[in-house]
Amino acid sequence: MQIRPGIVALVALASLVSGCAQAPKAGAPAPESAPAPVAPAPKSAGPAPLFTAIPYETWKILGGHATFELAQTADGTVLTGRGPLQINGFLTSPRAIGDFRLAVDVKLGSRQSPLGEKMNSGIQIRSQEMAGTVGGLQVEIDPTKRAWSGGIYDERGRDWLAPLKDSTPEAEAARAAFRLGEWNRYEIDCIGPRIRTKVNGVPCAVWYDGIVSGLVAFQVHNGAACEVAFRNPMFEELGAHSWRAMPDAAGPSSGERCAWSHPIAAEMRGVRMRVNRTGHVVILAADGTRLADVPFAPAAVAKNADGSTKAAPADAASAWRKLELVWIDGAGSVLLDGARVATLALPQQPTHIRVLGEACETKDSEVLQRD
């Protein structure tokens, strides 16, 4: 592979014979391996060029056999990804990242299709390697008439989490922010359980999730036409949050049976556990005020292997479900098996959480805190 001055070209070459491996070429991404755990971030000195903070040579290509080029141009540093691809391709960070801010200019389009209106792409955040490709949270790049650029999608997972489909003035402004065939400024802010996005300075999505670290990746979407460029990515790593085990314990209650109870310290940003049967989770302030009261119940439907749904089996009542409560700066979400079932608005600092219900049980309790 010839490397022209000022350009580093990366091409992921697939073996035509199963089990046949190729040695990596100089300057190419590292061979496929499991992502490293979140490394302790140095004290931030402010934003830095992404491929200086995390050297470009350590990134690797997963999924489809995309071609990536990193070039120094008159406009700055530009990473360009191209197809054609049968499956999505990703240029992927060498390790998981916790809290961070990323700002980058994005443009879709090619000589044949300068507006890129039939293309698609995305920036993966807090993602993971899955069977040789990438899955996890994604900030959407959508030039179609749907116009959901800046929305949050779960690649190979829960599908759309924060689409821009509402009829509110805020959602309408977000849909109008992306400009076809031009550079579009993306700002992504991931702190603890909260993810916020902007496109060209317009707020697009806010999502609260229990996934608080993972890979960053740049996507080239499948199909014949996709060409996407990322200009001058600036990156700031801001530490990390992590989930830590906490004791499973029932608490006293003057009325309804308490299946689990635990105090919440000011530095905590979430609680999660497994629950079954029917009950509700209550968040209390120091004076006993109920800041939130969210019911949960057994799943009514189950998924088939092809993604379709069916009625839940008779034993679903005793099946364990993942309950997550996450918050930061007085706002957050309650998620059940990854789906948001309630939003949280916390005018006071939560000091206690209880799980109430005559027959429900809990296990595997964890708390979310900054490292």
N, C-alpha and C positions, 0 to 999 in steps of 0.2 A: 504494500500500500504506500503510495507516494504521499508525502506530507509537504504541502506547499508552505513557504515562509508565512508566518502569521496565522496559519490555520492548522488546527488539530482535527483530523477526520477520524470519526469512530464508526465502524461498521460491524454490526453483530452478524456473524456468518453462522448459519445453521448447518449441522452435519446432515447429509442426505442418508446416512445409514445410522440406524438406532444404535446407541452405545458408542459411537465413534467420536472421540473428543479431539479438539484442536488446541494447540498451544496458543496462548494469548500473544498478540503482536505488541511491539513496543508502542506505548502511547495509547493503547486501547484500554477500555474499562477492565477492571479486575474480573476474574472468572466468578461464576455464580457461586454464592455461599450464603449461609444463614446470616441475617443482619445481626450486627453486634448490639449488645445492650446499650441503653442511653449512657453516653460518656458524660462525666461531670463537665459542665460548661465553664470556661474561664470567665472571670469577672468581665462583664461587657464593657468594651471601650467604645461602643457605638457601632453603627452599621459598617459593614465591610463588604467588598465584592464577594459574592457567594463562592466563586471558584478559587478565591484566595483563602477564604475561611475554611473551606472544605475542598482541597485540591482536586482539580478536574480529573487528573489521572486516576484518582481512586474511585470515581463513579463507574457504574457498570450498566450495561443494557440488559433488560429483562423483557420477556414477552416476545412480541413480533420483532422481525429482523430489520429494525429501523436504522437509518443512517443519521448520525448527528455530526455537526461541524461547529466548532467554536472558533470564531474569527474576530480579529481586531479590525474594526471598520472606522470610517470617518464619524459614525454615530456612536461608537463605543464598542463594547464587547457584545457579540451577538451569537447566541446558540441557536442553530437551525436544525430542526428535525424533519425528516421526509420519509414517505412511504415509497412504493405501495406496500400494504401489509394485509395479511389475512386475519391477524389478531392485533390488538393494541400493543404498541411498543413503548418502553419507558427507559429514560436515562435516570438512574436511581442512585441516591446517596449511599455511601458505604456503611453508614451506621444510622441507628435510630436517633431522633432529635426530640427533645422535650418542648420547652417553651421557646418561642422565637417570633420574630417579625421578618417578613420577606416582602420586598417591593421589586417589581419587574415590569418592563414594558412588553406587551404581547401583540403579535400581529399574525393573522392567518391569511394565506394567499400564496399564489404561485404565478409564473408567467402565463400559464394557460388559464388560470382562474384568479385574477388579481384581487378580487373581493373575498374569495374563500367562503362564499355564502353556503356552500354545501359541505363544508368541512366541519371538524369538531376536534377539540382537544381539551386538556385540563392540566392542572397542577395538583399532583398527589401530595397530601399532608397526612402525617400520623398513619401511615400505611404499612403494609408488611408484604414480604415475599410469599407468594402462594403458588406452589406447583410450577415454578419457573417463570411466573409473571408477577404482577403487583395487584393487590387489592387493598381497599381501605378508603379513607375520606379523600374527596377530590373537590377542588374549586373549579367550577365549570367554565369553559371557553366555548360559547355557543353563538355562532353568527347567523343562525337560522331565524325565521320569523317568530319562533317561540321566544327567543331573546332572554334566556336564563343565564347569561354570563354573570359570574360572581355567585351563583347559587352553589349549594353544597350537596354532593352526590356521594354515595357509598359504592365504589367500584367493587364488583364481585361480592356484594353484601346486601345491605338493606335498601338499595335503590335510592330514590330521592329523599333527602332529609330536610333540606331547606330550598325548595323550588321557589321561583319568583312568580308565582301564579296568582297572587292575591290581586284584588282590584283597588287596593289602597293607593293613595298618592305616592307613598314611599316605594311601593313595589313598581308602580308605573315609571317612576324616575329611575329605578334600578334597571328596568328593562330597556330604557332608552339610553343608558350610559355607554354601551359598547358601540364603537364606530367601525363599520366594515372597511376593510382594506387599509386601516390606519393603525398606528401604534396606540395601544390602550394600556394605561397604567393600572396594574393590579397591586393591591396592598392586602396582605394576609397577616392577621394578628392571632396567634395561638398562645394563650396564657391559661394555664390550669385547664379547667373543663370548657373554657369559652373559646370559640372560633368566630372571628369577625372578618368580613371581606368588604373591600371597596373596589370599584372600577371607575377610573378617571375621577376619583375624589368623591364618588357617589356611594353612600352605604348600600350594600346589597343584601347581605345575610348575616345573621347572628345565630349560632347554634351551640348548645351546651351538650357535652357528651362525656361518657366515662372513659373514652380512649384519649390518653393524655400524652402519648409519645408514639413515634414511628418514623418510617422512612419519608423522605421528600423525593419526588420524582416528577419529571417532565414527560408528558404523554404525546405520542404521535398516534392518532386514531387510525383504526383499520380502514381499509378501502384504498382505491387507486389514487386519490387526489390529494391527500392531506400533506400540507407543508405549513409548519408553524415555526415562528421565530420568537426568541425570548432575549430581550436586550437589557444589558446593564443590571443584572440581578444583584440587589443589595440585601444583605442578610445580617441579622443580629440574634445571637443565641442568648437566652435569658434564663438559664437554669432549667429546672424540671420539677414536676410534681409526680408522685407515685402513690400507689395503693399499698396499704399496710394492714396486716391482719389485726383484728381486734376481737375481744372475747365475745362469744355467744352467750347471752345471759338474759333471762326473763327479769322483769322488774315489778315492783309492787304497783298495784292499781286499786283505786277506790271504787271503780265501777267495772267496765268491760275488761275481760282478761287481757293481760299484757304479755305478749309472746317474746318481746325483746325491748330493751331499753338501754340507752347509753347517753352520757353527757357529751356535748359537742364543744370543743375548745375553739377559741377565736381563729386559730390558724388553720382549722380544718376547712376543706373545700368540697367535701362530699362523703357520702356513706353508701355502700352497696352490700348486698347479701342475696342469698337464695331464699325464696319464700314459696309456700304452697297454700292451697285451699283459698278461702276468702277472708279478707281482712282489710285494714287500712293503716297507712303510715301517717303519723302526726309529728309535725315539727313545732316545738315550743320555744317561746322566749323566756327570759329569766323570771318575768312576773307571771308566768303561766299562760300567757296569751297564745292561742293556736295560730301560728303563722301559716300553716298549711295542713290540710287533712285530705289525703288522696287514697281512694279505695283501690284495691286490686282483687282479681278473681282468676280462676282457672281460664286457660285459653279456650275460646269457643270453636276455633278452627285449627287445623293442622295442615302443614304443607306437604304435598307430594314431591317426589324426586324431580319432576319437571317444573316445579314452581307453582302449580295449581294448588287450590285449597280443597279441603274436605272437612267434614264435621270432626271435631276432636273426639278421640276414643273415650270410652266410659271411665277409664282410670285417670283422665286428665286432671281431676280434682286434686289428686295427690302428687301430680308432677311438679317438679321444682322449676321456678321461673326466676330470672335475674332481675332484681329490683335495684335501681340506681337513683340516688338523689344527689345532684351536683349543683354547685352555686359558686358565684364570685361577685363581689361588689353589689350584693343585695338582689341578684337575679340568677335564675337557673332553670333547671328542668327536672322532672321525674320521668324516668324511662323504665319500661317493663319489656324485657327481652329486646332491648335496643330501640324500641319504638317510644316516642314521646307520648305520655299520657296526661301530662299536666305541665304548665309553666309555673315557675316560682317567682314571686315578688316578696322580698323579705325586708320590711321596713325596719325591723329590729334584728340584732344579732341572734341567730339560733343558738340555744344552749342545751337542748335536749331533743332526742328523737325516740319515738316509741312506735312499735308495731303492735296493733291491737286486733283481736279477733278470737272468737271462741274456740276455733279448731286449727288456726293457721300455725305453721312452724317456720323457724328460720335456721339458717346455717351459713357458714363461710362468710362471716361479716368482715368488712374491710373499711378503712377510712382513707380519704384522699388528703394528702398534705404536701406542701412544698419540701423538697429535699434540702 
